[in-house]
Amino acid sequence: MALKITSECINCDVCEPACPNQAISMGPQYYQIDPARCTECVGHFDEPQCVALCPVDCIPKDDSHPESESELLAKYRRLTAAEG
């Protein structure tokens, strides 16, 4: 399942550079996560780096983009193959 950033975001700028998939960008009012690029850091880290670093706990799972661990790993492989 992809993650999402809620309106509680304080635009502290710690999540964007921590994302290994470059899935986080500044939206109209606060940061947003591209579900097509978010793997919850599967393939890179044991836990989502944005969640681990967020000081206000505003990055829950996005129920509108359900994905299993194997689907997230497949997405990671597609993304890293495209970059390589």
C-alpha positions in Angstrom: 0.0 0.0 0.0 1.3 3.4 -0.9 1.6 6.1 1.8 0.1 9.5 1.8 0.8 12.8 3.6 -2.1 14.4 5.4 -2.9 18.0 5.9 -1.2 17.9 9.3 2.1 18.2 7.4 4.2 21.2 8.6 6.4 21.3 5.5 9.5 20.6 7.5 11.3 19.2 4.4 12.7 16.0 6.0 10.7 13.5 4.0 11.4 14.5 0.5 15.2 13.9 0.5 14.8 10.7 2.5 12.6 9.0 -0.1 14.8 6.6 -2.1 12.2 6.5 -4.9 11.7 10.2 -5.3 8.0 9.7 -4.7 7.7 12.8 -2.5 7.3 16.3 -3.9 5.8 19.6 -2.8 2.1 19.9 -3.5 0.0 23.0 -3.6 -0.1 23.3 0.2 2.0 20.5 1.7 4.1 17.6 0.5 2.5 14.7 -1.4 3.4 11.2 -2.3 3.1 9.7 -5.8 1.6 6.3 -5.3 3.1 5.0 -8.5 6.6 5.6 -7.0 5.9 4.8 -3.4 7.1 1.3 -2.3 7.0 2.1 1.5 10.8 1.7 1.1 10.5 -2.0 0.4 13.7 -3.0 -1.3 15.6 -0.2 0.2 15.0 -0.1 4.0 13.2 -2.1 6.7 10.7 0.8 7.3 9.4 3.8 5.4 12.0 6.5 5.9 9.5 9.3 5.6 7.4 7.8 8.4 10.5 7.2 10.6 11.6 10.9 10.2 8.3 12.7 10.2 8.1 14.8 13.4 4.3 15.1 13.3 3.2 11.6 12.4 1.2 12.7 9.3 2.1 9.8 6.9 -0.4 6.9 7.1 -1.0 4.1 4.6 -3.2 5.2 1.7 -6.2 2.9 1.8 -7.1 3.9 -1.8 -3.9 2.3 -3.1 -3.7 -1.2 -1.5 -0.6 -3.3 -2.3 0.9 -6.4 -0.8 4.5 -6.7 0.2 5.2 -8.7 -3.0 3.5 -6.0 -5.1 5.6 -3.3 -3.5 8.8 -5.4 -4.1 7.8 -5.8 -7.8 7.2 -2.0 -8.1 10.7 -1.5 -6.5 12.2 -3.8 -9.1 10.5 -2.0 -12.0 11.6 1.4 -10.7 15.2 0.4 -10.1 15.4 -1.3 -13.5 14.1 1.8 -15.2 16.8 3.9 -13.4 19.6 1.5 -14.1 
